[in-house]
C-alpha cells in the first residue's frame, strides 16, 4: 500500500477513517509536566481539552493523549498516575468532538481503561513488545493500533531498514496471534526513538518508502525531533517549520498519518503535498500511452 491508495483504518467504537487520499494529522496532547517541547502546558483537563479542540479546528483528525513523557531519560510514572492524567481528558473530549481519540501508552491496563473511556486507537511506542496484552485488548475491543518501532532496550541491526523489518515483523506476529485484523493497524518507524544521530534519522527519511513492503498505512512522527535541530540549529520549540518540511517530504514517500505538535503549519504543508500528488495523478491519468 502506498500513501495515495485510499483505505479505511477501522478503529474502536465502530468508527473508521480514510487514509491515503488526503493526509491525516494526529495532534499531540501531552498531559505531562516534562515532555520535551510542551511539558507543563496542558497538565490540567481544561487546558488539554482546549488545546485538543483547537487542534481539531486547525485540521487534526486524530487527538493523541499521552500521560507519560517518552523523551530519552524521562522519569517513569506509575500506571495510576498515568491513568489519572489521561482518563479525564478522554472522557471530557468524547462528547465534544467527532475527531478520533488515541491513547499514547505502552501499558495494557491504561489502554483498556482508555478505550473504555472513549479512545478509538492505542498508540504503543514499544510496538506491543513491552506489554503484549495490548494486542488482546485491541482484538477484544476493535480498537485501532499504532505500532511503533523502537530501538530502546535492545541491540539494533546495523541497517536502518533491516532493523525496522526485524522489529515490526515481531510486533505484527504478536498482533496476529491475538486476532487483530490488519485493517486495524498503522505502522510508525519511530523517528528519534533510539535513532541516536541525525544521519540515522535522515537515512530513515530517505528510505521511508521501503516500508511500503508491509502493505500497511504508515505514520510519520518527526515533530520537533532532535535531528531536525541538528540540521537547522534550532531549539525544540522553534522546529515547527522544519517539521512541516519533513512531513511534506514523507508524504511524497508514502506516509498517510502525521503526528505533530503544531497542526496548522503541518496542515498547510501537507495540503500542498496532497495537491501536488493529485496533480501528478491527474497528469498520469491523461497522459497518452
C-alpha positions as CSV (number, residue, x, y, z in Angstrom):
1,X,0.0,0.0,0.0
2,X,1.3,3.4,-0.9
3,X,0.3,6.7,0.8
4,X,-2.1,7.5,-2.1
5,X,-4.2,4.4,-2.1
6,X,-7.4,5.0,-0.2
7,X,-8.1,2.6,2.6
8,X,-10.1,2.6,5.8
9,X,-8.4,2.4,9.2
10,X,-11.0,0.7,11.3
11,X,-10.8,1.7,14.9
12,X,-12.8,1.4,18.2
13,X,-16.4,2.2,18.9
14,X,-17.4,1.4,15.4
15,X,-15.5,4.2,13.8
16,X,-13.2,4.4,10.8
17,X,-11.1,7.0,9.0
18,X,-10.0,7.1,5.4
19,X,-6.2,7.0,4.9
20,X,-4.2,7.7,1.8
21,X,-6.2,10.1,-0.4
22,X,-5.7,13.0,1.9
23,X,-3.1,13.2,4.7
24,X,-4.4,12.8,8.2
25,X,-3.0,14.7,11.2
26,X,-2.7,13.2,14.6
27,X,-2.3,16.1,17.1
28,X,-0.1,15.6,20.2
29,X,-1.6,16.5,23.5
30,X,0.8,15.7,26.3
31,X,-0.8,15.8,29.8
32,X,2.6,15.8,31.4
33,X,5.0,18.1,33.2
34,X,8.1,17.0,31.4
35,X,7.6,16.3,27.7
36,X,10.5,17.6,25.7
37,X,8.8,20.6,24.0
38,X,5.5,21.2,25.6
39,X,5.8,19.8,29.1
40,X,3.6,21.5,31.6
41,X,1.5,23.4,29.1
42,X,-1.6,21.1,29.1
43,X,-1.4,19.4,32.6
44,X,-5.0,20.3,33.5
45,X,-8.0,18.7,32.0
46,X,-9.4,22.1,30.8
47,X,-6.1,23.1,29.2
48,X,-5.7,19.7,27.4
49,X,-9.3,19.8,26.1
50,X,-9.0,23.4,24.9
51,X,-5.8,22.5,23.0
52,X,-7.3,19.4,21.6
53,X,-10.3,21.2,20.3
54,X,-8.1,23.9,18.8
55,X,-6.1,21.2,17.0
56,X,-9.3,19.8,15.5
57,X,-10.3,23.3,14.3
58,X,-6.9,23.6,12.7
59,X,-7.3,20.3,10.8
60,X,-6.5,17.4,13.0
61,X,-8.4,14.2,12.5
62,X,-7.0,12.4,15.5
63,X,-6.1,13.6,19.0
64,X,-3.3,11.6,20.7
65,X,-3.4,11.9,24.5
66,X,-0.3,10.9,26.5
67,X,0.3,10.8,30.2
68,X,4.0,9.9,30.4
69,X,6.9,11.6,28.6
70,X,8.7,9.3,26.2
71,X,11.7,11.6,25.7
72,X,15.1,10.0,26.5
73,X,15.8,9.6,30.2
74,X,12.3,10.8,31.2
75,X,11.1,9.8,34.6
76,X,8.7,6.8,34.6
77,X,5.3,7.4,36.2
78,X,3.1,4.9,37.9
79,X,0.2,3.4,36.0
80,X,-2.3,5.0,38.4
81,X,-0.7,8.4,37.8
82,X,-0.7,8.0,34.0
83,X,-4.4,7.0,34.2
84,X,-5.3,9.9,36.4
85,X,-3.8,12.3,33.8
86,X,-5.3,10.9,30.7
87,X,-8.7,9.3,31.5
88,X,-10.5,12.6,32.5
89,X,-9.2,14.2,29.3
90,X,-10.6,11.4,27.1
91,X,-13.9,11.4,29.0
92,X,-14.2,15.1,28.5
93,X,-13.3,15.0,24.8
94,X,-15.5,12.1,23.7
95,X,-18.7,14.2,23.9
96,X,-17.2,17.4,22.4
97,X,-15.6,16.3,19.1
98,X,-16.0,13.8,16.3
99,X,-12.3,13.6,15.9
100,X,-10.8,10.2,16.8
101,X,-9.1,9.9,20.2
102,X,-5.8,8.0,20.6
103,X,-4.2,6.9,23.8
104,X,-0.4,7.1,23.8
105,X,0.6,4.3,26.2
106,X,2.6,1.1,26.4
107,X,0.6,-0.2,29.4
108,X,-2.2,-2.7,28.7
109,X,-4.3,-1.6,31.7
110,X,-4.1,2.0,30.7
111,X,-5.1,1.0,27.2
112,X,-8.0,-1.0,28.4
113,X,-9.3,1.9,30.6
114,X,-8.7,4.5,27.9
115,X,-10.7,2.5,25.3
116,X,-13.4,2.1,27.8
117,X,-13.4,5.8,28.4
118,X,-13.8,6.6,24.7
119,X,-10.5,6.2,23.0
120,X,-10.6,4.7,19.5
121,X,-6.9,4.0,19.0
122,X,-4.0,2.7,21.1
123,X,-0.6,4.2,20.1
124,X,2.1,1.9,21.6
125,X,5.7,3.3,21.4
126,X,7.0,-0.2,22.2
127,X,5.2,-1.9,19.4
128,X,3.3,-4.4,21.6
129,X,6.7,-5.8,22.8
130,X,6.7,-4.4,26.3
131,X,3.2,-5.4,27.3
132,X,1.8,-7.7,24.5
133,X,-1.6,-7.8,26.2
134,X,-2.3,-4.6,24.4
135,X,-2.9,-6.7,21.3
136,X,-5.5,-8.8,23.2
137,X,-7.3,-5.6,24.3
138,X,-7.3,-4.3,20.7
139,X,-8.7,-7.5,19.4
140,X,-11.4,-7.7,22.1
141,X,-12.5,-4.0,21.7
142,X,-11.8,-3.4,18.0
143,X,-9.5,-0.5,18.8
144,X,-7.1,0.7,16.2
145,X,-3.4,0.1,16.8
146,X,-0.5,2.3,16.0
147,X,2.6,0.0,16.3
148,X,5.8,1.9,16.6
149,X,9.3,0.7,16.1
150,X,11.9,1.5,18.8
151,X,15.5,0.6,19.3
152,X,15.3,1.1,23.1
153,X,16.3,-1.7,25.5
154,X,17.8,-3.9,22.8
155,X,20.6,-4.3,20.3
156,X,19.8,-3.0,16.8
157,X,20.8,-4.3,13.4
158,X,23.2,-2.0,11.6
159,X,21.0,-1.4,8.6
160,X,18.2,1.0,9.4
161,X,15.5,-0.7,7.3
162,X,16.6,-4.2,8.2
163,X,16.1,-3.3,11.9
164,X,12.6,-1.9,11.1
165,X,11.7,-5.1,9.4
166,X,13.2,-7.3,12.2
167,X,11.3,-5.4,14.9
168,X,8.0,-4.8,13.2
169,X,7.6,-8.4,12.0
170,X,7.7,-9.5,15.6
171,X,5.1,-6.8,16.5
172,X,2.8,-7.9,13.7
173,X,3.2,-11.5,14.8
174,X,2.0,-10.6,18.3
175,X,-1.0,-8.7,16.8
176,X,-1.9,-11.6,14.5
177,X,-1.6,-14.1,17.3
178,X,-4.1,-12.1,19.3
179,X,-6.5,-11.9,16.4
180,X,-6.1,-8.2,15.4
181,X,-7.2,-7.6,11.8
182,X,-4.7,-5.9,9.6
183,X,-7.2,-3.1,8.8
184,X,-6.9,-2.0,12.4
185,X,-3.1,-1.4,12.2
186,X,-0.9,1.5,11.2
187,X,2.9,1.3,11.4
188,X,5.2,4.1,12.8
189,X,9.0,3.8,12.2
190,X,9.7,5.8,15.4
191,X,11.9,8.7,14.3
192,X,14.1,9.6,17.3
193,X,13.4,6.5,19.3
194,X,17.0,5.1,19.8
195,X,17.9,6.6,16.4
196,X,20.7,8.5,18.1
197,X,22.2,10.5,15.2
198,X,20.8,12.9,12.7
199,X,22.3,10.7,10.0
200,X,20.4,7.7,11.1
201,X,17.1,9.6,11.1
202,X,17.8,11.2,7.8
203,X,18.6,7.8,6.2
204,X,15.3,6.6,7.6
205,X,13.5,9.5,6.0
206,X,15.4,8.9,2.7
207,X,14.4,5.3,2.7
208,X,10.9,5.6,4.1
209,X,9.2,4.3,1.0
210,X,10.9,0.9,1.6
211,X,8.5,0.4,4.5
212,X,5.6,0.0,2.0
213,X,6.7,-3.7,1.8
214,X,4.4,-4.3,4.9
215,X,1.3,-3.3,2.9
216,X,0.0,-1.2,5.8
217,X,-0.5,2.5,6.3
218,X,2.4,4.4,7.6
219,X,2.6,7.2,10.3
220,X,5.4,9.8,10.4
221,X,6.3,11.4,13.7
222,X,9.1,13.8,13.2
223,X,7.6,16.7,15.2
224,X,10.3,18.9,16.8
225,X,12.7,15.9,17.0
226,X,16.3,16.5,17.9
227,X,17.6,15.5,14.4
228,X,15.7,18.4,12.9
229,X,17.5,20.7,15.4
230,X,20.8,19.2,14.3
231,X,20.1,20.2,10.7
232,X,18.6,23.6,11.4
233,X,20.4,24.6,14.6
234,X,17.0,25.5,16.2
235,X,15.7,24.6,19.7
236,X,12.7,22.3,20.1
237,X,10.0,24.9,20.2
238,X,11.4,26.6,17.0
239,X,11.3,23.4,14.9
240,X,7.8,23.6,13.5
241,X,8.8,24.8,10.1
242,X,11.4,22.0,9.9
243,X,8.7,19.6,11.0
244,X,6.3,20.7,8.3
245,X,9.1,20.4,5.7
246,X,9.8,16.8,6.8
247,X,6.1,16.0,6.8
248,X,5.7,17.1,3.2
249,X,8.7,15.1,2.1
250,X,7.5,12.0,3.9
251,X,4.1,12.4,2.4
252,X,5.7,12.2,-1.0
253,X,7.3,8.9,0.2
254,X,4.0,7.3,1.2
255,X,3.2,8.4,4.8
256,X,-0.5,8.7,5.5
257,X,-0.7,9.9,9.1
258,X,1.4,12.7,10.7
259,X,1.8,13.0,14.4
260,X,2.6,16.7,15.2
261,X,2.5,19.4,17.8
262,X,1.7,22.3,15.6
263,X,-1.3,21.3,13.5
264,X,-1.8,24.5,11.4
265,X,1.6,24.7,9.8
266,X,1.7,21.0,9.0
267,X,-1.9,21.1,7.6
268,X,-0.7,23.8,5.2
269,X,2.4,21.9,4.2
270,X,0.5,18.7,3.7
271,X,-2.3,20.3,1.7
272,X,0.4,21.4,-0.8
273,X,1.9,17.9,-0.9
274,X,-1.6,16.4,-1.4
275,X,-2.4,18.9,-4.2
276,X,0.9,18.1,-5.9
277,X,0.2,14.4,-5.7
278,X,-3.3,14.9,-7.0
279,X,-1.9,16.9,-10.0
280,X,0.7,14.2,-10.7
281,X,-2.0,11.5,-10.6
282,X,-4.2,13.6,-13.0
283,X,-1.4,14.1,-15.4
284,X,-0.6,10.4,-15.4
285,X,-4.2,9.6,-16.0
286,X,-4.4,11.9,-19.0
287,X,-1.0,11.1,-20.5
288,X,-1.3,9.1,-23.7
289,X,0.0,5.6,-23.5
